Amino acid sequence: MQSIAPADASPVFSDAFWKRFQTDETLAQHLPLFTLDAEGSIESITRAARSLLEYSPAQSLDPYFFTHIHGRNLRRVMQDLALMVCKRKQSARWLLRLRTGTGRWRWYRATALSRLHDAEGRVFVRLERI
């Protein structure tokens, strides 16, 4: 299976970006980013990600990530996350449909970075609307 990114594309989570993200709370809130635990539960989500997914600040968000993924995209995402947990896979990229806060399905590009085996113990997922 081919990657959806061009071969010469810079990584979304470069070391410089990662260091800046960890120390800059303002940057973190402007990125459409959320974190997952090893079971696939959403631990945190930025305001930018809530907005991109069309959730109002007062609207509740189902904490289980897999309930937001369209059935035709679910298997690949679950496999990649299982590999992150069991085989220490470091990253994954998906083109997938997610259910929005308005109940519609929209296409997103998601890039996941596993920090499950580090001190953070989370998977970071960055979204882009297509």
N, CA and C atoms as a LAMMPS dump frame, in Angstrom:
ITEM: TIMESTEP
0
ITEM: NUMBER OF ATOMS
390
ITEM: BOX BOUNDS ff ff ff
-5.0000000000000000e+02 5.0000000000000000e+02
-5.0000000000000000e+02 5.0000000000000000e+02
-5.0000000000000000e+02 5.0000000000000000e+02
ITEM: ATOMS id mol type element x y z
1 1 1 N 0.831 -1.174 0
2 1 2 C 0 0 0
3 1 3 C 0.878 1.24 0
4 2 1 N 0.536 2.206 -0.838
5 2 2 C 1.329 3.416 -0.952
6 2 3 C 0.961 4.423 0.128
7 3 1 N 1.939 5.213 0.498
8 3 2 C 1.72 6.307 1.439
9 3 3 C 0.956 7.414 0.727
10 4 1 N 0.133 8.14 1.47
11 4 2 C -0.604 9.244 0.858
12 4 3 C 0.232 10.516 0.774
13 5 1 N 1.397 10.496 1.39
14 5 2 C 2.293 11.655 1.348
15 5 3 C 3.327 11.462 0.255
16 6 1 N 3.752 12.547 -0.397
17 6 2 C 4.833 12.429 -1.367
18 6 3 C 6.109 11.949 -0.68
19 7 1 N 6.958 11.275 -1.43
20 7 2 C 8.186 10.711 -0.87
21 7 3 C 9.09 11.772 -0.255
22 8 1 N 9.056 12.984 -0.801
23 8 2 C 9.933 14.04 -0.299
24 8 3 C 9.263 14.929 0.751
25 9 1 N 8.085 14.541 1.225
26 9 2 C 7.364 15.371 2.203
27 9 3 C 8.074 15.346 3.551
28 10 1 N 8.087 16.499 4.211
29 10 2 C 8.692 16.548 5.53
30 10 3 C 7.737 15.918 6.529
31 11 1 N 8.247 15.284 7.58
32 11 2 C 7.371 14.639 8.537
33 11 3 C 6.534 15.672 9.301
34 12 1 N 5.295 15.304 9.587
35 12 2 C 4.4 16.204 10.294
36 12 3 C 4.875 16.414 11.723
37 13 1 N 5.482 15.392 12.302
38 13 2 C 5.967 15.458 13.67
39 13 3 C 7.489 15.406 13.687
40 14 1 N 8.137 16.404 13.1
41 14 2 C 9.597 16.439 13.123
42 14 3 C 10.076 16.679 14.552
43 15 1 N 11.348 16.418 14.827
44 15 2 C 11.899 16.638 16.169
45 15 3 C 11.764 18.087 16.602
46 16 1 N 12.006 19.014 15.675
47 16 2 C 11.892 20.436 16.015
48 16 3 C 10.451 20.785 16.356
49 17 1 N 9.512 20.271 15.56
50 17 2 C 8.104 20.523 15.848
51 17 3 C 7.731 19.946 17.207
52 18 1 N 8.18 18.729 17.454
53 18 2 C 7.815 18.046 18.698
54 18 3 C 8.312 18.826 19.922
55 19 1 N 9.548 19.301 19.877
56 19 2 C 10.095 20.08 20.998
57 19 3 C 9.312 21.373 21.19
58 20 1 N 8.98 22.028 20.093
59 20 2 C 8.227 23.275 20.19
60 20 3 C 6.825 23.003 20.722
61 21 1 N 6.2 21.933 20.259
62 21 2 C 4.857 21.591 20.71
63 21 3 C 4.831 21.332 22.215
64 22 1 N 5.803 20.617 22.72
65 22 2 C 5.828 20.268 24.133
66 22 3 C 5.966 21.488 25.034
67 23 1 N 6.609 22.549 24.541
68 23 2 C 6.86 23.706 25.392
69 23 3 C 5.936 24.883 25.115
70 24 1 N 5.142 24.818 24.085
71 24 2 C 4.318 25.962 23.697
72 24 3 C 2.835 25.614 23.77
73 25 1 N 2.186 25.948 24.888
74 25 2 C 0.765 25.655 25.075
75 25 3 C -0.099 26.398 24.058
76 26 1 N 0.292 27.607 23.665
77 26 2 C -0.474 28.37 22.687
78 26 3 C -0.503 27.642 21.359
79 27 1 N 0.646 27.139 20.923
80 27 2 C 0.715 26.371 19.688
81 27 3 C -0.181 25.15 19.78
82 28 1 N -0.15 24.466 20.892
83 28 2 C -0.931 23.242 21.059
84 28 3 C -2.419 23.493 20.872
85 29 1 N -2.936 24.608 21.353
86 29 2 C -4.372 24.874 21.243
87 29 3 C -4.798 25.243 19.828
88 30 1 N -3.873 25.685 18.989
89 30 2 C -4.209 26.073 17.627
90 30 3 C -4.047 24.922 16.636
91 31 1 N -3.514 23.819 17.078
92 31 2 C -3.369 22.647 16.218
93 31 3 C -4.565 21.725 16.381
94 32 1 N -5.076 21.183 15.277
95 32 2 C -6.151 20.195 15.396
96 32 3 C -5.546 18.853 15.827
97 33 1 N -5.449 18.664 17.123
98 33 2 C -4.706 17.55 17.688
99 33 3 C -5.478 16.933 18.841
100 34 1 N -5.422 15.614 18.951
101 34 2 C -5.966 14.935 20.121
102 34 3 C -5.056 13.782 20.496
103 35 1 N -5.211 13.3 21.724
104 35 2 C -4.38 12.202 22.198
105 35 3 C -5.265 11.015 22.545
106 36 1 N -4.702 9.825 22.328
107 36 2 C -5.384 8.572 22.619
108 36 3 C -4.571 7.762 23.608
109 37 1 N -5.244 6.938 24.403
110 37 2 C -4.52 5.985 25.24
111 37 3 C -4.414 4.664 24.48
112 38 1 N -3.867 3.648 25.105
113 38 2 C -3.628 2.368 24.448
114 38 3 C -4.913 1.633 24.067
115 39 1 N -6.037 1.978 24.703
116 39 2 C -7.314 1.335 24.387
117 39 3 C -8.118 2.076 23.325
118 40 1 N -7.644 3.232 22.894
119 40 2 C -8.351 3.998 21.88
120 40 3 C -9.288 5.046 22.44
121 41 1 N -9.154 5.362 23.717
122 41 2 C -9.97 6.418 24.319
123 41 3 C -9.294 7.766 24.111
124 42 1 N -10.104 8.774 23.825
125 42 2 C -9.584 10.123 23.641
126 42 3 C -9.294 10.701 25.017
127 43 1 N -8.031 11.01 25.274
128 43 2 C -7.627 11.585 26.557
129 43 3 C -7.755 13.101 26.571
130 44 1 N -7.389 13.731 25.471
131 44 2 C -7.49 15.189 25.373
132 44 3 C -7.698 15.562 23.91
133 45 1 N -8.302 16.731 23.73
134 45 2 C -8.556 17.235 22.379
135 45 3 C -8.439 18.757 22.427
136 46 1 N -7.775 19.336 21.44
137 46 2 C -7.602 20.786 21.415
138 46 3 C -8.868 21.461 20.882
139 47 1 N -8.978 22.749 21.164
140 47 2 C -10.112 23.522 20.64
141 47 3 C -10.133 23.485 19.122
142 48 1 N -8.958 23.531 18.507
143 48 2 C -8.883 23.504 17.04
144 48 3 C -9.42 22.189 16.484
145 49 1 N -9.133 21.086 17.14
146 49 2 C -9.644 19.785 16.684
147 49 3 C -11.155 19.704 16.868
148 50 1 N -11.659 20.187 18.009
149 50 2 C -13.115 20.209 18.229
150 50 3 C -13.809 21.019 17.135
151 51 1 N -13.231 22.164 16.804
152 51 2 C -13.808 23.026 15.773
153 51 3 C -13.762 22.341 14.401
154 52 1 N -12.637 21.73 14.075
155 52 2 C -12.492 21.035 12.791
156 52 3 C -13.496 19.895 12.671
157 53 1 N -13.792 19.242 13.78
158 53 2 C -14.766 18.149 13.802
159 53 3 C -16.202 18.657 14.007
160 54 1 N -16.364 19.965 14.014
161 54 2 C -17.665 20.624 14.105
162 54 3 C -18.397 20.344 15.419
163 55 1 N -17.647 20.313 16.516
164 55 2 C -18.228 20.176 17.847
165 55 3 C -18.183 21.536 18.528
166 56 1 N -19.3 21.951 19.098
167 56 2 C -19.312 23.206 19.85
168 56 3 C -18.622 22.969 21.188
169 57 1 N -18.174 24.035 21.853
170 57 2 C -17.503 23.86 23.15
171 57 3 C -18.365 23.157 24.196
172 58 1 N -19.67 23.35 24.129
173 58 2 C -20.565 22.741 25.115
174 58 3 C -21.023 21.331 24.737
175 59 1 N -20.8 20.941 23.491
176 59 2 C -21.271 19.639 22.998
177 59 3 C -20.382 18.515 23.507
178 60 1 N -21.008 17.425 23.948
179 60 2 C -20.22 16.296 24.454
180 60 3 C -19.641 15.498 23.288
181 61 1 N -18.5 14.915 23.536
182 61 2 C -17.761 14.143 22.541
183 61 3 C -17.597 12.731 23.075
184 62 1 N -18.002 11.733 22.285
185 62 2 C -17.839 10.355 22.716
186 62 3 C -16.358 10.09 22.939
187 63 1 N -15.965 9.589 24.098
188 63 2 C -14.539 9.437 24.404
189 63 3 C -13.858 8.274 23.685
190 64 1 N -14.605 7.405 23.033
191 64 2 C -14.005 6.255 22.36
192 64 3 C -13.764 6.623 20.894
193 65 1 N -12.506 6.734 20.491
194 65 2 C -12.128 7.213 19.163
195 65 3 C -12.77 6.407 18.039
196 66 1 N -12.86 5.111 18.188
197 66 2 C -13.339 4.255 17.103
198 66 3 C -14.807 4.496 16.76
199 67 1 N -15.586 5.069 17.652
200 67 2 C -16.993 5.353 17.348
201 67 3 C -17.132 6.51 16.362
202 68 1 N -16.086 7.288 16.179
203 68 2 C -16.125 8.43 15.262
204 68 3 C -15.695 8.048 13.848
205 69 1 N -15.143 6.853 13.671
206 69 2 C -14.575 6.432 12.38
207 69 3 C -15.607 5.655 11.569
208 70 1 N -15.695 5.97 10.296
209 70 2 C -16.589 5.257 9.39
210 70 3 C -16.175 3.783 9.31
211 71 1 N -17.139 2.901 9.204
212 71 2 C -16.883 1.46 9.187
213 71 3 C -15.91 0.998 8.114
214 72 1 N -15.906 1.655 6.966
215 72 2 C -14.992 1.247 5.888
216 72 3 C -13.545 1.64 6.157
217 73 1 N -13.324 2.523 7.1
218 73 2 C -11.967 2.954 7.451
219 73 3 C -11.483 2.369 8.764
220 74 1 N -12.366 1.734 9.492
221 74 2 C -12.089 1.31 10.862
222 74 3 C -10.996 0.246 10.969
223 75 1 N -11.022 -0.75 10.114
224 75 2 C -10.076 -1.87 10.23
225 75 3 C -8.615 -1.41 10.169
226 76 1 N -8.308 -0.575 9.189
227 76 2 C -6.91 -0.13 9.028
228 76 3 C -6.446 0.678 10.239
229 77 1 N -7.305 1.567 10.741
230 77 2 C -6.938 2.382 11.897
231 77 3 C -6.724 1.485 13.118
232 78 1 N -7.616 0.535 13.34
233 78 2 C -7.477 -0.371 14.486
234 78 3 C -6.204 -1.209 14.374
235 79 1 N -5.898 -1.682 13.165
236 79 2 C -4.671 -2.466 12.968
237 79 3 C -3.432 -1.629 13.28
238 80 1 N -3.39 -0.409 12.767
239 80 2 C -2.226 0.449 13.018
240 80 3 C -2.069 0.766 14.5
241 81 1 N -3.169 1.059 15.186
242 81 2 C -3.077 1.351 16.615
243 81 3 C -2.675 0.111 17.413
244 82 1 N -3.147 -1.068 16.997
245 82 2 C -2.726 -2.306 17.66
246 82 3 C -1.225 -2.532 17.477
247 83 1 N -0.713 -2.222 16.289
248 83 2 C 0.73 -2.345 16.049
249 83 3 C 1.518 -1.345 16.88
250 84 1 N 0.958 -0.183 17.13
251 84 2 C 1.617 0.795 17.994
252 84 3 C 1.712 0.278 19.426
253 85 1 N 0.664 -0.38 19.876
254 85 2 C 0.641 -0.913 21.24
255 85 3 C 1.543 -2.137 21.367
256 86 1 N 1.4 -3.091 20.446
257 86 2 C 2.086 -4.387 20.582
258 86 3 C 3.477 -4.445 19.964
259 87 1 N 3.663 -3.802 18.831
260 87 2 C 4.921 -3.927 18.087
261 87 3 C 5.733 -2.644 18.043
262 88 1 N 5.294 -1.631 18.796
263 88 2 C 5.992 -0.353 18.879
264 88 3 C 6.102 0.381 17.543
265 89 1 N 5.092 0.225 16.694
266 89 2 C 5.052 1.014 15.463
267 89 3 C 5.037 2.48 15.864
268 90 1 N 5.816 3.316 15.185
269 90 2 C 5.998 4.703 15.599
270 90 3 C 4.981 5.679 15.027
271 91 1 N 4.524 5.444 13.795
272 91 2 C 3.616 6.42 13.19
273 91 3 C 2.724 5.755 12.152
274 92 1 N 1.664 6.461 11.805
275 92 2 C 0.734 5.995 10.775
276 92 3 C 0.05 7.208 10.169
277 93 1 N -0.407 7.045 8.935
278 93 2 C -1.158 8.094 8.241
279 93 3 C -2.395 7.451 7.662
280 94 1 N -3.514 8.154 7.794
281 94 2 C -4.771 7.628 7.28
282 94 3 C -5.521 8.707 6.529
283 95 1 N -6.256 8.282 5.516
284 95 2 C -7.252 9.093 4.845
285 95 3 C -8.566 8.442 5.25
286 96 1 N -9.382 9.134 6.048
287 96 2 C -10.552 8.482 6.604
288 96 3 C -11.714 9.436 6.774
289 97 1 N -12.892 8.84 6.909
290 97 2 C -14.1 9.6 7.186
291 97 3 C -14.373 9.549 8.68
292 98 1 N -14.648 10.722 9.238
293 98 2 C -15.002 10.828 10.649
294 98 3 C -16.379 11.478 10.77
295 99 1 N -17.136 11.024 11.766
296 99 2 C -18.44 11.635 12.028
297 99 3 C -18.206 12.95 12.773
298 100 1 N -18.86 13.994 12.301
299 100 2 C -18.702 15.304 12.913
300 100 3 C -19.741 15.513 14.009
301 101 1 N -19.622 16.616 14.701
302 101 2 C -20.575 16.97 15.74
303 101 3 C -21.975 17.221 15.2
304 102 1 N -22.073 17.497 13.892
305 102 2 C -23.377 17.702 13.259
306 102 3 C -23.96 16.396 12.728
307 103 1 N -23.224 15.292 12.922
308 103 2 C -23.708 13.986 12.472
309 103 3 C -23.349 13.631 11.041
310 104 1 N -22.621 14.494 10.356
311 104 2 C -22.223 14.235 8.967
312 104 3 C -20.885 13.513 8.926
313 105 1 N -20.623 12.809 7.839
314 105 2 C -19.327 12.174 7.604
315 105 3 C -18.498 13.113 6.751
316 106 1 N -17.265 13.397 7.173
317 106 2 C -16.35 14.235 6.4
318 106 3 C -15.005 13.524 6.29
319 107 1 N -14.295 13.828 5.197
320 107 2 C -12.977 13.25 4.953
321 107 3 C -11.895 14.053 5.667
322 108 1 N -10.976 13.317 6.278
323 108 2 C -9.837 13.923 6.967
324 108 3 C -8.584 13.12 6.649
325 109 1 N -7.467 13.807 6.712
326 109 2 C -6.159 13.148 6.697
327 109 3 C -5.683 13.202 8.137
328 110 1 N -5.314 12.055 8.674
329 110 2 C -4.854 11.981 10.057
330 110 3 C -3.443 11.428 10.085
331 111 1 N -2.615 12.014 10.919
332 111 2 C -1.252 11.538 11.13
333 111 3 C -1.107 11.225 12.608
334 112 1 N -0.727 9.985 12.894
335 112 2 C -0.602 9.547 14.285
336 112 3 C 0.863 9.31 14.624
337 113 1 N 1.235 9.711 15.818
338 113 2 C 2.581 9.505 16.335
339 113 3 C 2.461 8.796 17.676
340 114 1 N 3.071 7.643 17.775
341 114 2 C 2.995 6.872 19.017
342 114 3 C 4.076 7.311 19.999
343 115 1 N 3.621 7.662 21.189
344 115 2 C 4.504 7.908 22.33
345 115 3 C 4.046 7.019 23.49
346 116 1 N 3.464 5.87 23.123
347 116 2 C 2.942 4.948 24.133
348 116 3 C 4.036 4.39 25.031
349 117 1 N 5.214 4.189 24.485
350 117 2 C 6.296 3.561 25.234
351 117 3 C 7.269 4.593 25.808
352 118 1 N 6.898 5.857 25.732
353 118 2 C 7.674 6.936 26.344
354 118 3 C 6.973 7.371 27.628
355 119 1 N 7.477 8.412 28.217
356 119 2 C 6.876 8.931 29.447
357 119 3 C 5.443 9.421 29.226
358 120 1 N 5.144 9.932 28.018
359 120 2 C 3.809 10.451 27.739
360 120 3 C 2.756 9.35 27.772
361 121 1 N 3.081 8.18 27.221
362 121 2 C 2.152 7.057 27.2
363 121 3 C 0.9 7.316 26.389
364 122 1 N 1.026 8.062 25.288
365 122 2 C -0.126 8.42 24.47
366 122 3 C 0.202 8.332 22.991
367 123 1 N -0.864 8.332 22.188
368 123 2 C -0.738 8.465 20.745
369 123 3 C -1.282 9.849 20.397
370 124 1 N -0.498 10.632 19.676
371 124 2 C -0.901 11.964 19.25
372 124 3 C -1.414 11.867 17.826
373 125 1 N -2.59 12.423 17.568
374 125 2 C -3.195 12.381 16.243
375 125 3 C -3.478 13.813 15.797
376 126 1 N -2.941 14.141 14.646
377 126 2 C -3.143 15.478 14.053
378 126 3 C -4.069 15.333 12.844
379 127 1 N -5.069 16.197 12.759
380 127 2 C -6.084 16.126 11.689
381 127 3 C -5.93 17.257 10.684
382 128 1 N -6.321 16.949 9.447
383 128 2 C -6.452 17.955 8.391
384 128 3 C -7.727 17.624 7.635
385 129 1 N -8.567 18.614 7.379
386 129 2 C -9.748 18.364 6.558
387 129 3 C -9.335 18.34 5.095
388 130 1 N -9.937 17.454 4.363
389 130 2 C -9.612 17.322 2.93
390 130 3 C -10.664 18.037 2.116
